[in-house]
């Protein structure tokens, strides 16, 4: 199973469309967003164009969190799971946590409870192994400060790839 990981999209709808088209073409069915999606309208757009499940944590730049939660409760975001500031889930046998801030992510990785921990905020793609856990930032999909990047994790071969858009 392949999982896409993005962060810091900051309403860049052109890059979002491009990468989600790639995810759909490559039959990726799970998309983790590590925060700073920005507006409810952008979340709605991702929900509409992505053919799988979206897992979202909030960053520090969400314009209207309450509206996003309300859209989910009203059924407008059927394929979106909103977790708040931090999330944990399991894909197959892999335990995964994700958040927005690097300090929180480091603590999650150091806990020894997870196989992978993802985060955003810095906009810089980065991977480090802490004990038996990969701590990774997929970079940013907005193209701010660094090139637009994302990550794909394959649970079957335990391979994490950082990709340039």
C-alpha positions in Angstrom: 0.0 0.0 0.0 1.3 3.5 -0.9 0.6 6.5 1.3 1.2 10.1 0.1 2.4 12.7 2.6 2.1 16.4 2.0 2.4 19.6 4.1 2.3 23.3 3.9 0.1 23.6 0.8 -0.9 27.2 1.7 -3.7 27.3 -0.9 -1.5 26.6 -3.9 -4.3 25.1 -6.0 -2.1 24.7 -9.1 0.4 22.5 -7.3 -2.3 20.7 -5.3 -4.1 19.8 -8.6 -0.9 18.6 -10.2 0.2 16.4 -7.3 -3.3 15.0 -6.6 -3.6 14.0 -10.3 -0.3 12.1 -9.9 -1.6 10.4 -6.7 -4.8 9.4 -8.5 -2.9 8.1 -11.6 -0.6 6.1 -9.3 -3.6 4.6 -7.4 -2.5 6.1 -4.1 -5.5 5.8 -1.8 -4.3 7.4 1.4 -3.1 11.1 1.8 -1.7 12.5 5.0 -1.6 16.3 5.2 0.7 17.6 8.0 -1.0 21.0 8.3 -1.0 24.5 6.9 -3.7 23.7 4.3 -4.9 27.3 5.0 -8.5 27.7 4.0 -11.6 25.5 4.1 -12.0 26.0 0.4 -8.7 24.3 -0.3 -9.6 21.4 2.0 -12.9 21.0 0.0 -11.0 21.1 -3.3 -8.6 18.3 -2.1 -11.6 16.3 -0.9 -13.3 16.6 -4.2 -10.3 15.7 -6.5 -8.5 13.0 -4.4 -10.0 9.6 -5.0 -8.9 8.2 -1.6 -9.0 9.0 2.1 -7.4 12.3 3.4 -6.0 12.4 7.0 -5.5 16.0 8.2 -3.8 17.7 11.2 -3.9 21.4 11.7 -0.9 23.6 11.3 -0.4 27.2 12.5 -1.9 28.8 9.3 -5.4 27.4 9.1 -7.7 30.3 8.5 -10.9 28.8 9.9 -10.6 25.5 11.7 -14.2 25.6 13.0 -15.5 25.9 9.4 -13.4 22.9 8.4 -14.8 20.9 11.2 -18.3 22.1 10.4 -17.9 21.0 6.8 -16.9 17.6 8.0 -19.8 17.3 10.4 -22.2 18.4 7.6 -21.0 15.7 5.3 -19.2 18.0 2.8 -15.9 16.2 3.4 -16.9 12.6 3.2 -13.3 11.3 2.6 -11.6 13.5 5.1 -10.6 12.7 8.7 -9.7 15.7 10.8 -7.6 15.0 13.9 -6.7 18.4 15.4 -3.0 19.0 16.1 -1.7 15.5 16.3 -2.8 12.1 14.9 -1.9 8.5 15.0 -3.1 5.7 12.8 -2.1 2.3 11.5 -1.6 1.2 7.9 -1.2 -2.6 7.8 1.4 -3.3 10.5 2.9 0.2 10.4 2.1 2.6 13.2 2.2 6.2 12.0 1.9 9.5 13.8 1.8 12.9 12.2 1.7 16.5 13.4 2.7 19.9 12.2 5.5 21.1 14.4 9.0 19.5 14.4 9.5 19.5 18.2 6.2 17.5 18.7 7.2 15.2 15.9 10.6 14.5 17.5 9.0 13.6 20.8 6.6 11.2 19.1 9.6 9.6 17.2 11.6 9.3 20.4 8.7 7.6 22.2 9.4 4.3 20.4 5.7 3.8 19.7 5.8 4.5 16.0 7.4 3.2 12.8 7.1 6.6 11.1 6.4 10.1 12.2 5.7 12.9 9.8 5.6 16.7 10.3 5.7 20.0 8.4 6.1 23.6 9.3 9.8 24.1 8.2 9.0 23.7 4.5 12.3 21.8 4.2 12.2 18.1 3.2 14.1 16.0 5.7 14.4 12.4 6.9 16.2 11.0 10.0 16.1 7.7 11.7 15.5 7.8 15.5 15.8 4.4 17.0 13.5 2.3 14.8 11.4 5.2 13.7 11.7 7.3 10.5 11.1 11.0 11.3 10.3 12.8 8.1 9.2 16.1 6.7 7.8 15.9 3.2 8.7 19.5 2.6 6.1 21.9 1.3 3.7 21.7 -1.6 3.4 25.5 -1.9 6.9 26.1 -3.2 7.6 28.7 -0.5 11.3 29.0 0.6 12.1 25.6 -1.0 11.1 23.7 -4.1 7.6 22.1 -3.9 8.1 18.5 -2.6 6.1 15.6 -1.2 6.7 12.1 0.1 5.4 8.6 -0.7 5.7 5.7 1.7 5.2 2.1 0.5 4.2 -0.1 3.4 5.0 -3.3 1.5 8.7 -2.6 1.0 9.1 -0.1 3.9 10.4 2.5 1.4 10.0 6.3 2.0 10.7 8.5 -1.0 10.9 12.3 -1.0 9.8 13.6 -4.4 10.2 17.0 -6.1 7.0 18.2 -7.8 
